[in-house]
Amino acid sequence: MTTISSRIQDPARRDGTVTFIEGDDAHPVRWSEVLHDARGLAVGLKRLGVAPGDHVAILGPTTRNLVTTIQAVWLAEATVVVLPLPMRMSSIEEFVSQTRGRILGADAKLLVVDPELAPFIDAHPSDPLTVGYGDLHARADVSAYTAPPADPDSLAILQFTSGSTSDPKGVMLPNRTVLANVDGLTAALELDPETDVAVSWLPLYHDMGLVGILVSSMVFGVDLVLAGPQTFMASPARWMQWMSDYRGTITAGPNFSWVLATRALNRLDGLDLSALRVGLNGAEPVDTRAVEALVAAGARHGLRPGAVFPAFGMAEVAIAGTFPPPMAGLRVDAVDQRVLETERYAAPVDPDAEGAKAFALLGRAIPGLEIRVVDVDDGRVCRDREVGELQIRGTSVMSGYYKRPDATAATFDGDWLRTGDLAYLLDEELVLCGRMKDVIIVAGRNVFPEDVERSVAEVDGVRAGNVIAFGIDGSRREKVVVVAEARTDDPDGVRSNVAARVRQTIGMSADDIVLVDPGSLPKTSSGKLQRSLCRDRYLGSELAVS
């Protein structure tokens, strides 16, 4: 069975429970109940003109209606396009513009909108038919459902990348590709549908939440506790409380969310996290110190040190790329920072040595995928510890970018996907160093902006996780610019401290330090900081300077 529709309708699938968390309320239902309702909605979609292969865009927060509608699209053998929600209410005009761009760019046949967000959709004559959940339910008829012919090569998901806000690319993921990745991922994490319990607040418009959690749980009938990012952000401590209450064994989040979890663990009492065995740290660069702090804070709550670890994934491979063995915990490789920056070689050193830099080991390729690192200048395959570009090929690599043959051609080296990530291998395990396009080249050194951003984020007055460093062309060399969100009555003092921290971190001064208003740095729909867009705004004098 090689389509999502056939997998979720398999009579042998375990009929687990999905518990929808909305605010302080929990609503448990069986997967079979969701399937029953989704079959009716699939009929409703057909009555609205949706045929197999059509694209259906959905906009709404995480609810039972959203999940049921996503499943209904697959039961109709159509393509799901889950649209991002606004990151900040202050950027609502930008959100409306981006949403319409994605709808039109995806060639959506139909747009389904949650009533809460309907007021933000200003329909134009050229837009697809727009309906609410109520309109869809009104046309539902479970008794009239018949499964269309299954085509494993049909497009299951059109997932927009969260890169430049002006030019997001649609990643094409056929049914065969999504399921190959889900099967490879669940094999790597040794999933047991009978005993595992997944807990997630990750957005369903992001690959980690949609494929890594929802689809994986859905096709295997795993018990799932599902909340929305807005519920998590309103009270981050709830995540750890859900893990305790539901005996969660599997969860995931970006690095910043684990920092928030650490704060919660330090102040909460009475939690039991002993069941957790897969606490995935992914979607953004891993701060090894943050993971160590989490493990220390979780010890009194029964959190096992090996349960929290990083892995690597990206939308272009559905989600999962590499994965360590479960319960491996955080493992690091200490290298000489000077040699790394000047010779593109990860020379091993003692972790406590001066100039040592620690990188997280991200595991080996999941079943069905291969990885390699190639020299960025001549394309030769690198040896262990030689830094180059990470490339991936295999069963769960995307078929390309939607209607972007130029971008697709530029992204592939034969059948190898070019990731744009600088990396090295160590006994077939992946170590990421940074994005190729973001590296700042100064006096023959490759300066990684993450090093600057993490150190500056520790300066009093600077908002943690809201710092961007980048390079710009100078008359004699590339210049280093640091932009940071700050809350302070002493901006000059903060700039001075930031300048000192930059010199301490990279051994050279920043050419410009800009403090901006809180909430003004550009971010992707998944919450990642956008260096290239910030650089453009800096050059255009468009930053909201404090």
LUMMARSE-972227 format. One record per residue (C-alpha): residue in one letter; x, y, z. Coordinates in steps of 0.001 Angstrom, whole numbers, plus 500000, padded with zeros to 6 digits. Layout:
<nodes>
{"A"; {X; Y; Z}},
...
</nodes>
This chain:
<nodes>
{"M"; {500000; 500000; 500000}},
{"T"; {501849; 503036; 498707}},
{"T"; {499510; 505992; 499192}},
{"I"; {498651; 507758; 502422}},
{"S"; {494976; 507091; 501708}},
{"S"; {495476; 503335; 501451}},
{"R"; {497627; 503229; 504576}},
{"I"; {495139; 505066; 506793}},
{"Q"; {492303; 502854; 505510}},
{"D"; {494178; 499608; 506130}},
{"P"; {491916; 497463; 508365}},
{"A"; {495021; 496128; 510122}},
{"R"; {496125; 499589; 511226}},
{"R"; {496105; 500079; 514980}},
{"D"; {493148; 502208; 516097}},
{"G"; {494914; 504512; 518503}},
{"T"; {493711; 507737; 520083}},
{"V"; {494387; 511282; 518960}},
{"T"; {493821; 513819; 521730}},
{"F"; {493258; 517374; 520558}},
{"I"; {494427; 519997; 523048}},
{"E"; {492631; 523333; 522708}},
{"G"; {493529; 525752; 525476}},
{"D"; {492963; 523918; 528751}},
{"D"; {490592; 521369; 527193}},
{"A"; {491451; 517906; 525863}},
{"H"; {489289; 516062; 523319}},
{"P"; {490300; 512416; 522755}},
{"V"; {488935; 510544; 519708}},
{"R"; {489882; 507350; 517918}},
{"W"; {491696; 507499; 514610}},
{"S"; {488761; 505496; 513211}},
{"E"; {486435; 508361; 514163}},
{"V"; {488640; 510848; 512337}},
{"L"; {488684; 508506; 509327}},
{"H"; {484887; 508199; 509369}},
{"D"; {484460; 511973; 509314}},
{"A"; {487208; 512423; 506714}},
{"R"; {485439; 510041; 504322}},
{"G"; {482363; 512236; 504511}},
{"L"; {484421; 515376; 503912}},
{"A"; {486118; 513704; 500929}},
{"V"; {482660; 513428; 499379}},
{"G"; {482090; 517092; 500201}},
{"L"; {485323; 517983; 498420}},
{"K"; {484210; 516055; 495343}},
{"R"; {480862; 517874; 495342}},
{"L"; {482797; 521138; 495357}},
{"G"; {484638; 520082; 492224}},
{"V"; {487825; 518591; 493686}},
{"A"; {489138; 515688; 491595}},
{"P"; {492154; 513392; 492112}},
{"G"; {495325; 515375; 491519}},
{"D"; {493790; 518752; 492367}},
{"H"; {495474; 520979; 494950}},
{"V"; {493506; 521921; 498070}},
{"A"; {494837; 524735; 500266}},
{"I"; {493871; 524751; 503949}},
{"L"; {494285; 527649; 506375}},
{"G"; {493598; 527236; 510057}},
{"P"; {495018; 526606; 513529}},
{"T"; {495547; 523057; 514808}},
{"T"; {492113; 521571; 515519}},
{"R"; {490208; 518380; 514843}},
{"N"; {488664; 520128; 511816}},
{"L"; {492094; 520855; 510357}},
{"V"; {493365; 517293; 510801}},
{"T"; {490138; 515774; 509445}},
{"T"; {490229; 518042; 506399}},
{"I"; {493871; 517172; 505694}},
{"Q"; {492970; 513498; 505846}},
{"A"; {489917; 514078; 503617}},
{"V"; {492097; 515626; 500910}},
{"W"; {494227; 512480; 500827}},
{"L"; {491133; 510256; 500800}},
{"A"; {490053; 512200; 497708}},
{"E"; {493538; 511435; 496250}},
{"A"; {494180; 515170; 496005}},
{"T"; {497170; 517257; 497126}},
{"V"; {497366; 519010; 500506}},
{"V"; {498740; 522553; 500745}},
{"V"; {498740; 523565; 504432}},
{"L"; {499174; 527332; 504622}},
{"P"; {501274; 529031; 507314}},
{"L"; {499666; 531087; 510061}},
{"P"; {500885; 534615; 510891}},
{"M"; {503961; 534628; 513123}},
{"R"; {503195; 538073; 514541}},
{"M"; {499966; 540031; 514452}},
{"S"; {502000; 543148; 513631}},
{"S"; {502796; 541591; 510254}},
{"I"; {499195; 540819; 509301}},
{"E"; {499345; 542682; 505980}},
{"E"; {502451; 540751; 505030}},
{"F"; {500710; 537522; 506084}},
{"V"; {497680; 538252; 503858}},
{"S"; {499930; 539037; 500893}},
{"Q"; {502087; 535929; 501386}},
{"T"; {499046; 533698; 501855}},
{"R"; {497450; 534838; 498615}},
{"G"; {500779; 534385; 496840}},
{"R"; {501040; 530798; 498047}},
{"I"; {497422; 530005; 497119}},
{"L"; {497919; 531275; 493576}},
{"G"; {501406; 529811; 493322}},
{"A"; {500076; 526385; 494290}},
{"D"; {497295; 526511; 491664}},
{"A"; {494809; 525614; 494401}},
{"K"; {491454; 524370; 493123}},
{"L"; {489842; 525061; 496496}},
{"L"; {490689; 526991; 499660}},
{"V"; {489293; 525761; 502996}},
{"V"; {489489; 528377; 505760}},
{"D"; {488912; 528160; 509504}},
{"P"; {486212; 530667; 510564}},
{"E"; {488746; 532426; 512826}},
{"L"; {490875; 533364; 509831}},
{"A"; {488149; 533938; 507246}},
{"P"; {488119; 537739; 507871}},
{"F"; {491736; 537936; 506695}},
{"I"; {490939; 536417; 503294}},
{"D"; {489982; 539087; 500789}},
{"A"; {488886; 537093; 497749}},
{"H"; {489711; 538324; 494246}},
{"P"; {487977; 537212; 491040}},
{"S"; {491016; 535153; 490037}},
{"D"; {491166; 533309; 493367}},
{"P"; {489932; 529717; 493808}},
{"L"; {486596; 528938; 495423}},
{"T"; {486844; 529620; 499166}},
{"V"; {484783; 527695; 501721}},
{"G"; {484705; 527212; 505477}},
{"Y"; {484619; 523991; 507440}},
{"G"; {480851; 524399; 507777}},
{"D"; {480399; 524512; 503994}},
{"L"; {482417; 521337; 503686}},
{"H"; {480508; 519517; 506415}},
{"A"; {477202; 520541; 504814}},
{"R"; {478160; 518589; 501679}},
{"A"; {479580; 515581; 503543}},
{"D"; {478071; 512117; 503065}},
{"V"; {479986; 509149; 504470}},
{"S"; {477722; 506624; 502734}},
{"A"; {478619; 508062; 499325}},
{"Y"; {482384; 507675; 499714}},
{"T"; {484223; 505453; 497282}},
{"A"; {488000; 505408; 497167}},
{"P"; {489474; 506773; 493922}},
{"P"; {492212; 504726; 492248}},
{"A"; {495445; 504962; 494249}},
{"D"; {498502; 506347; 492486}},
{"P"; {501738; 506236; 494527}},
{"D"; {503339; 508781; 492185}},
{"S"; {500566; 511333; 492665}},
{"L"; {501414; 514447; 494651}},
{"A"; {500466; 514081; 498334}},
{"I"; {501933; 517320; 499715}},
{"L"; {502976; 520630; 498232}},
{"Q"; {505155; 522030; 501023}},
{"F"; {506352; 525600; 500648}},
{"T"; {509877; 526233; 501855}},
{"S"; {510258; 528770; 504631}},
{"G"; {513014; 530741; 502984}},
{"S"; {512682; 534182; 501430}},
{"T"; {509268; 535675; 502088}},
{"S"; {509142; 536983; 498549}},
{"D"; {509935; 533713; 496813}},
{"P"; {508959; 530554; 498702}},
{"K"; {509387; 527415; 496609}},
{"G"; {506833; 524587; 496541}},
{"V"; {508462; 521247; 497404}},
{"M"; {506700; 518430; 495543}},
{"L"; {506286; 515294; 497671}},
{"P"; {504501; 512359; 496008}},
{"N"; {502745; 509722; 498125}},
{"R"; {505543; 507241; 497491}},
{"T"; {508142; 509746; 498704}},
{"V"; {506293; 510738; 501886}},
{"L"; {505684; 507138; 502902}},
{"A"; {509276; 506116; 502150}},
{"N"; {510443; 508832; 504535}},
{"V"; {507875; 507956; 507205}},
{"D"; {508835; 504281; 507030}},
{"G"; {512542; 505104; 507140}},
{"L"; {512064; 507490; 510063}},
{"T"; {509942; 505107; 512113}},
{"A"; {512433; 502304; 511502}},
{"A"; {515261; 504565; 512683}},
{"L"; {513442; 505552; 515867}},
{"E"; {512266; 501947; 516427}},
{"L"; {508609; 502947; 516625}},
{"D"; {506280; 500600; 518507}},
{"P"; {502655; 501578; 517683}},
{"E"; {501395; 499579; 520662}},
{"T"; {503410; 501411; 523297}},
{"D"; {504641; 504719; 521885}},
{"V"; {502796; 507972; 522580}},
{"A"; {503642; 511034; 520494}},
{"V"; {503149; 514545; 521900}},
{"S"; {503370; 517575; 519627}},
{"W"; {502563; 521278; 519389}},
{"L"; {504478; 521756; 516137}},
{"P"; {502628; 523592; 513345}},
{"L"; {501075; 521383; 510695}},
{"Y"; {502205; 523754; 507951}},
{"H"; {505792; 522744; 508721}},
{"D"; {507358; 519448; 507588}},
{"M"; {508324; 518309; 511086}},
{"G"; {504778; 518704; 512387}},
{"L"; {502942; 517510; 509270}},
{"V"; {505072; 514562; 508143}},
{"G"; {507314; 513809; 511101}},
{"I"; {504512; 513736; 513665}},
{"L"; {501028; 513742; 512090}},
{"V"; {501517; 511463; 509095}},
{"S"; {503759; 509080; 511042}},
{"S"; {501182; 508778; 513821}},
{"M"; {498261; 508611; 511409}},
{"V"; {499490; 505785; 509181}},
{"F"; {500536; 503597; 512118}},
{"G"; {497605; 504467; 514414}},
{"V"; {499950; 505691; 517140}},
{"D"; {498458; 507476; 520154}},
{"L"; {498987; 511202; 519547}},
{"V"; {498514; 514233; 521794}},
{"L"; {498214; 517225; 519476}},
{"A"; {498194; 520918; 520358}},
{"G"; {498838; 524030; 518314}},
{"P"; {501877; 526298; 518473}},
{"Q"; {499692; 529117; 519779}},
{"T"; {498742; 526987; 522799}},
{"F"; {502386; 526139; 523456}},
{"M"; {503592; 529722; 523111}},
{"A"; {500882; 531006; 525445}},
{"S"; {502312; 528762; 528171}},
{"P"; {505447; 526774; 527176}},
{"A"; {505361; 524833; 530444}},
{"R"; {502275; 522987; 529149}},
{"W"; {504469; 520941; 526805}},
{"M"; {506284; 519285; 529684}},
{"Q"; {503001; 518882; 531574}},
{"W"; {501463; 517044; 528595}},
{"M"; {504532; 514820; 528384}},
{"S"; {504038; 513894; 532042}},
{"D"; {500245; 513539; 531991}},
{"Y"; {500092; 511358; 528866}},
{"R"; {503333; 509435; 529438}},
{"G"; {504747; 510736; 526178}},
{"T"; {507536; 508674; 524637}},
{"I"; {508156; 510746; 521487}},
{"T"; {508255; 514497; 520983}},
{"A"; {510152; 517072; 518965}},
{"G"; {510894; 520774; 518825}},
{"P"; {513397; 523366; 517619}},
{"N"; {516250; 524420; 519866}},
{"F"; {514472; 527525; 521222}},
{"S"; {511546; 525432; 522470}},
{"W"; {513862; 523192; 524481}},
{"V"; {515318; 526320; 526100}},
{"L"; {511786; 527255; 527168}},
{"A"; {511235; 523689; 528372}},
{"T"; {514362; 523951; 530525}},
{"R"; {512971; 527031; 532266}},
{"A"; {509714; 525176; 532921}},
{"L"; {511497; 522130; 534331}},
{"N"; {513451; 524328; 536729}},
{"R"; {510313; 525760; 538299}},
{"L"; {507723; 522958; 538024}},
{"D"; {507248; 520114; 540490}},
{"G"; {505564; 516741; 540287}},
{"L"; {506387; 515865; 536653}},
{"D"; {507257; 512380; 535445}},
{"L"; {509234; 512368; 532192}},
{"S"; {510671; 508893; 532602}},
{"A"; {508729; 507530; 529605}},
{"L"; {510398; 509861; 527085}},
{"R"; {512808; 508039; 524791}},
{"V"; {512832; 510251; 521673}},
{"G"; {513151; 513965; 522389}},
{"L"; {514180; 515317; 519025}},
{"N"; {515975; 518656; 518802}},
{"G"; {515762; 519796; 515189}},
{"A"; {514666; 522431; 512640}},
{"E"; {517337; 524957; 513676}},
{"P"; {521012; 524864; 514743}},
{"V"; {521540; 522911; 517949}},
{"D"; {523108; 524682; 520914}},
{"T"; {524937; 521920; 522778}},
{"R"; {524910; 523946; 525987}},
{"A"; {521141; 524260; 525785}},
{"V"; {520757; 520481; 525523}},
{"E"; {523078; 519959; 528477}},
{"A"; {521067; 522456; 530532}},
{"L"; {517836; 520663; 529630}},
{"V"; {519179; 517284; 530697}},
{"A"; {520335; 518746; 534009}},
{"A"; {516975; 520432; 534645}},
{"G"; {515053; 517280; 533746}},
{"A"; {516993; 514913; 535995}},
{"R"; {514745; 515448; 539021}},
{"H"; {511711; 514768; 536807}},
{"G"; {512990; 511377; 535684}},
{"L"; {514243; 512576; 532275}},
{"R"; {516847; 510125; 531049}},
{"P"; {519963; 511847; 529622}},
{"G"; {519915; 509761; 526445}},
{"A"; {516335; 510701; 525553}},
{"V"; {517124; 514139; 524123}},
{"F"; {519248; 514330; 520982}},
{"P"; {519563; 516216; 517667}},
{"A"; {518924; 514928; 514150}},
{"F"; {518852; 516395; 510644}},
{"G"; {515979; 516904; 508256}},
{"M"; {514586; 519188; 505574}},
{"A"; {511410; 519636; 503530}},
{"E"; {513166; 518437; 500367}},
{"V"; {513395; 514905; 501832}},
{"A"; {509863; 515086; 503351}},
{"I"; {511432; 515567; 506799}},
{"A"; {513972; 513039; 508095}},
{"G"; {517509; 512909; 506694}},
{"T"; {519720; 511454; 509422}},
{"F"; {518889; 509990; 512812}},
{"P"; {521018; 508738; 515714}},
{"P"; {520141; 505532; 517581}},
{"P"; {517307; 506131; 520064}},
{"M"; {518525; 506996; 523577}},
{"A"; {521926; 507994; 522173}},
{"G"; {521669; 511419; 523770}},
{"L"; {523731; 514410; 522775}},
{"R"; {527116; 513472; 521327}},
{"V"; {529586; 516122; 520200}},
{"D"; {532748; 516367; 518136}},
{"A"; {535240; 518997; 519337}},
{"V"; {537325; 520558; 516564}},
{"D"; {539897; 523330; 516191}},
{"Q"; {537935; 526452; 515205}},
{"R"; {540900; 528151; 513499}},
{"V"; {541666; 525135; 511312}},
{"L"; {537965; 524769; 510474}},
{"E"; {537681; 528402; 509392}},
{"T"; {540917; 528576; 507402}},
{"E"; {541371; 525063; 506002}},
{"R"; {537818; 523663; 505885}},
{"Y"; {538956; 520683; 507935}},
{"A"; {537483; 519508; 511243}},
{"A"; {540677; 518785; 513158}},
{"P"; {539833; 516984; 516423}},
{"V"; {540957; 518579; 519681}},
{"D"; {540343; 518180; 523384}},
{"P"; {536916; 519702; 524214}},
{"D"; {538540; 521902; 526871}},
{"A"; {541351; 523159; 524632}},
{"E"; {541548; 526838; 523772}},
{"G"; {539829; 527511; 520446}},
{"A"; {537816; 524282; 520576}},
{"K"; {534385; 524298; 518950}},
{"A"; {531791; 521590; 519622}},
{"F"; {529437; 520285; 516933}},
{"A"; {526572; 517857; 517509}},
{"L"; {526691; 514470; 515788}},
{"L"; {523407; 514028; 513896}},
{"G"; {523419; 510312; 513164}},
{"R"; {523468; 508288; 509959}},
{"A"; {521144; 508429; 506958}},
{"I"; {517756; 506852; 507590}},
{"P"; {516876; 503673; 505617}},
{"G"; {516336; 504515; 501965}},
{"L"; {518685; 507521; 501888}},
{"E"; {522392; 508027; 501211}},
{"I"; {524490; 511044; 502147}},
{"R"; {527834; 512356; 500953}},
{"V"; {529921; 515520; 501298}},
{"V"; {531549; 517062; 498217}},
{"D"; {534188; 519775; 497858}},
{"V"; {532528; 523122; 497162}},
{"D"; {535185; 524056; 494572}},
{"D"; {535780; 520940; 492466}},
{"G"; {532915; 518606; 493426}},
{"R"; {535117; 515697; 494500}},
{"V"; {533777; 513461; 497261}},
{"C"; {535342; 514484; 500563}},
{"R"; {536995; 512215; 503063}},
{"D"; {536057; 512078; 506726}},
{"R"; {536448; 515472; 508459}},
{"E"; {536827; 517401; 505188}},
{"V"; {534187; 520141; 505075}},
{"G"; {532070; 520528; 501969}},
{"E"; {528472; 520562; 500769}},
{"L"; {526061; 517913; 502055}},
{"Q"; {524241; 515993; 499316}},
{"I"; {521446; 513419; 499648}},
{"R"; {519810; 510870; 497359}},
{"G"; {517309; 508049; 497788}},
{"T"; {513681; 507077; 498096}},
{"S"; {512345; 510115; 499921}},
{"V"; {513985; 512946; 497978}},
{"M"; {511476; 515399; 496479}},
{"S"; {510566; 515248; 492797}},
{"G"; {511382; 518959; 492436}},
{"Y"; {510061; 522466; 493041}},
{"Y"; {506585; 523155; 491697}},
{"K"; {506735; 524985; 488345}},
{"R"; {510353; 525954; 489042}},
{"P"; {512496; 523913; 486629}},
{"D"; {515304; 526443; 487060}},
{"A"; {515435; 526016; 490830}},
{"T"; {515030; 522241; 490504}},
{"A"; {517933; 521952; 488066}},
{"A"; {520151; 524108; 490288}},
{"T"; {519340; 521958; 493322}},
{"F"; {520337; 518598; 491828}},
{"D"; {523768; 517217; 490989}},
{"G"; {522664; 514252; 488909}},
{"D"; {520404; 512324; 491278}},
{"W"; {522013; 513918; 494343}},
{"L"; {520109; 516703; 496115}},
{"R"; {522342; 519667; 496898}},
{"T"; {521339; 520853; 500373}},
{"G"; {523365; 524076; 500549}},
{"D"; {524657; 522983; 503971}},
{"L"; {528337; 522897; 504909}},
{"A"; {529060; 519614; 506664}},
{"Y"; {531506; 516811; 507249}},
{"L"; {531198; 513095; 507914}},
{"L"; {532653; 511119; 510772}},
{"D"; {532339; 507341; 510361}},
{"E"; {529235; 507922; 508186}},
{"E"; {527675; 510222; 510806}},
{"L"; {526676; 513710; 509786}},
{"V"; {528002; 516911; 511346}},
{"L"; {526551; 520227; 510128}},
{"C"; {528636; 523407; 510208}},
{"G"; {526277; 526008; 508707}},
{"R"; {524606; 527272; 505536}},
{"M"; {526957; 527903; 502618}},
{"K"; {525244; 531156; 501645}},
{"D"; {525465; 532530; 505191}},
{"V"; {529175; 532020; 505848}},
{"I"; {531043; 535322; 506296}},
{"I"; {534458; 535231; 504593}},
{"V"; {536900; 537602; 506272}},
{"A"; {540680; 537560; 505663}},
{"G"; {540578; 533979; 504407}},
{"R"; {538461; 532771; 507342}},
{"N"; {535021; 531195; 507103}},
{"V"; {533147; 532808; 510008}},
{"F"; {529911; 531043; 510895}},
{"P"; {527152; 533529; 511823}},
{"E"; {525657; 531099; 514367}},
{"D"; {528754; 531556; 516554}},
{"V"; {528208; 535311; 516663}},
{"E"; {524452; 535050; 517142}},
{"R"; {524635; 532651; 520083}},
{"S"; {527236; 534680; 521931}},
{"V"; {525479; 538014; 521391}},
{"A"; {522175; 536516; 522545}},
{"E"; {523716; 536158; 526026}},
{"V"; {524281; 539922; 526389}},
{"D"; {521959; 541607; 528886}},
{"G"; {519276; 543596; 527093}},
{"V"; {519402; 541478; 523933}},
{"R"; {516419; 539219; 523274}},
{"A"; {517653; 535620; 523213}},
{"G"; {517089; 533927; 519876}},
{"N"; {516611; 537252; 518102}},
{"V"; {520067; 538073; 516753}},
{"I"; {521205; 537971; 513130}},
{"A"; {524789; 538235; 511862}},
{"F"; {525740; 538529; 508202}},
{"G"; {528413; 539836; 505894}},
{"I"; {528283; 542637; 503332}},
{"D"; {530749; 543615; 500640}},
{"G"; {533356; 546151; 501731}},
{"S"; {536041; 548026; 499825}},
{"R"; {538825; 545682; 500966}},
{"R"; {537072; 542802; 502736}},
{"E"; {533651; 541492; 503713}},
{"K"; {532222; 543447; 506647}},
{"V"; {530538; 541863; 509672}},
{"V"; {527137; 543265; 510667}},
{"V"; {525156; 542287; 513779}},
{"V"; {521446; 543113; 514116}},
{"A"; {519780; 542381; 517459}},
{"E"; {516383; 542939; 519010}},
{"A"; {516798; 544705; 522341}},
{"R"; {514782; 545877; 525319}},
{"T"; {516943; 548396; 527163}},
{"D"; {517165; 551909; 528542}},
{"D"; {520872; 551940; 527768}},
{"P"; {521329; 551202; 524039}},
{"D"; {524891; 552531; 523984}},
{"G"; {525843; 550195; 526813}},
{"V"; {524253; 547227; 525040}},
{"R"; {526094; 548037; 521801}},
{"S"; {529368; 548249; 523697}},
{"N"; {528773; 544866; 525336}},
{"V"; {527746; 543327; 522021}},
{"A"; {530904; 544652; 520405}},
{"A"; {533043; 543132; 523166}},
{"R"; {531267; 539795; 522863}},
{"V"; {531797; 539687; 519079}},
{"R"; {535533; 540391; 519482}},
{"Q"; {535750; 537682; 522133}},
{"T"; {533936; 535158; 519937}},
{"I"; {535566; 535592; 516528}},
{"G"; {538664; 537626; 517327}},
{"M"; {537642; 540622; 515253}},
{"S"; {535315; 543592; 515590}},
{"A"; {531859; 543925; 514091}},
{"D"; {531782; 546686; 511486}},
{"D"; {528253; 547679; 512469}},
{"I"; {525919; 546844; 515358}},
{"V"; {522235; 547680; 514928}},
{"L"; {519658; 547411; 517705}},
{"V"; {516076; 547024; 516462}},
{"D"; {512617; 546962; 518006}},
{"P"; {511424; 543699; 519618}},
{"G"; {509447; 541570; 517195}},
{"S"; {510815; 543288; 514088}},
{"L"; {513435; 540847; 512815}},
{"P"; {512198; 538891; 509774}},
{"K"; {511306; 535271; 510425}},
{"T"; {510027; 532394; 508330}},
{"S"; {506631; 530782; 508864}},
{"S"; {508358; 528183; 511049}},
{"G"; {510021; 530830; 513218}},
{"K"; {513531; 530737; 511753}},
{"L"; {515422; 534012; 511473}},
{"Q"; {515964; 535149; 507881}},
{"R"; {519514; 536377; 507422}},
{"S"; {519258; 537170; 503720}},
{"L"; {516077; 539226; 504123}},
{"C"; {517532; 541020; 507149}},
{"R"; {520625; 541828; 505080}},
{"D"; {518447; 543226; 502287}},
{"R"; {516530; 545390; 504756}},
{"Y"; {519773; 546601; 506301}},
{"L"; {521159; 547613; 502918}},
{"G"; {517863; 549312; 502103}},
{"S"; {517737; 551152; 505455}},
{"E"; {514417; 549411; 506186}},
{"L"; {515130; 548019; 509672}},
{"A"; {513033; 549218; 512622}},
{"V"; {516008; 550741; 514441}},
{"S"; {515482; 551295; 518181}},
</nodes>
